[in-house]
Amino acid sequence: MLKHIPTHLITGALGVGKTTTLIHLFKQRPKHERWAVLINEFGQIGLDQALLSSDDSEITLSEVAGGCVCCVNGAPFQVALIRLLKQAKPTRLFIEPSGLGHQPQLYRQLQEAPWNEVLSLQPTVIIAAAEATLSPATLADAQRSLLEKAKLLLVNKAEQLNATEQATIKQRFAPLNVLFATQGQLKLEQLPGIEHAATLANLDNLPNVTTAVVGEVWLNSKQPICSIQAQAEAWSIGWKWHRSQQFDLMRLQLLIQHLPFIRAKVVVHTNAGWLSANATTQQPLHWQSSAWQEDSRIELIFDQAQASDTLTQYLTACLVPPTAKE
């Protein structure tokens, strides 16, 4: 087994492009490294793992759904992280905390026992939208408090900035290394701590995991599994649809675009194939081919509670009728 596993926190507010950056990094994984990724989602449905799914057998994904992983002494985080480390035996670990979570607490607690004997926490990567970096006050509280622990600020959607604005941002956040990106692109050699490697050891000092993984059973393949998460920061609703169900792509897109969401993530089986998309407020959905084909998943986050039954009815109306699929 390994210890001193280089561990990278990829942080940022909701919808800044953390998952997109991870996808770009996956494509650059050195052949001699095994990667593990622990994802934290605000919603309960667990959709980031589907979005990040790839054919790379040397990348293992796990997720903790339903809020914030900052309480790393809690059972869900311990179970997920210990199981991931023992299963994947990674030479490098990535953790993507929820954009609505308490990221500074996570950073601090990962430096405590037993994690400090297993993980080698690298300087944090903060991803921020271009408009948020024009003034430090517009950064989320979690990101501002992580600035002193960070080594890289990745300014996403930088095509919105002119040369003068970029120079101002670099000066404002000095001595922090500031990089400007579109679509969350980051070169692997620019990742802080990429030069560090894990060392051989055992993980006997980690607690034993006895919590069983309970699989979901489809009692009716025509009905979705729906989960709701309500917290002070936001309200989310997510659905899983059996893979045999197929959505009409145009109907689904029109429906989602007219909803007042602050975040939308979608991986669905459609009449145009398996597709994924994600967007924030007032952004269009950009569809791309999906490697995940286990089931359809839709997660919507709002700033206030919605009529869940009505939303489910709207989505059901977007399904392709059985006769149309024959």
C-alpha positions, 0 to 999 in steps of 0.5 A: 500500500501507499502513504504520503499520497499527493492529495489535491483539493480542487475547490471553487464556488458552485458552477465555476468548472471544477468538474470540467477541469478534472476531466481535462486533467484525466486526459493527461494522467501519466501512464505510471500513475493510478488516480483516485477521485473523491467527489462531494455533491450538494444533491443526493442523487450522485451525478458528478460520478456519472459526468466524470465517468471514463474508460480509463481503468486507472482512474477510480471515482467515489462520491459523497452525496448530500451536502458537505464533506467538511466533517471528515470524522463523520461516517460517510466521508470516512467510509468513502475515503477509506474504501476508495484508498484501499480499493484503488491504491492510488498514487495520487488523490483528488478531492472535489468538495461541494461548491456549497460546502465548508472547504477550509474546514476540510483542508484543516481536518485532512491535516489531522490524524489519521489522514496526515499519516496517509495523505500529503496535502498539496497547495489548494487549487481555487477555480473562480469565474472571471467576473468573481475575480474582478473584486476579491469581495465577490469571491465566495467566503470559502474561497477567500478563506482558502487564499493563503493555503492556495498556490494556484488561482485558475480564472475560468471563462477568461475569454470575458476579460481583456488584457487590462483586466487580466493584469489587474487580477494578477496584481490583486491576487499576488503573490498567488499564481494566477492562470487564465483558462477557457472551459476549465483547461489546466495543463498537468504540469501547472498543477501544484504538487504534481512533482510529488509522489507517494511512498510505499507503506501500509494503511493498517492505521486506518479504521476498518470499514464495515458499512455495507453498500446498499444498492438501489432496486428498481421496483418499477422501471417506468418510475424515477427514484427522486431525492431532495436535499434542503439546506440553508444555502440552496434546495436541490432535487434529483432523479434517476431514471431506468436506462430503458427510459428514453428522453426526447432531447428537444423537449427536455432541453426546452423544459430545463432552460425555462426553469429558474435553476442556479445549477443543472447537471444532466446525464440522460438516455435520449433519442439522440443517444447518451448525452451529458450537460451542465449549466449555471443560471442563464447558461444554455445546455451544451450537450456532449456524448456520455460514457456513463450509460447505467441510468439517466440522472438529472439534478437541479439546484434552486435558491428556494424550494420548488414543487417537486411533484410538478417538476417530476410530471414535467420531466415525465412528459419529456419521455419518448412514448414506448410506441415511438421507440419501437 
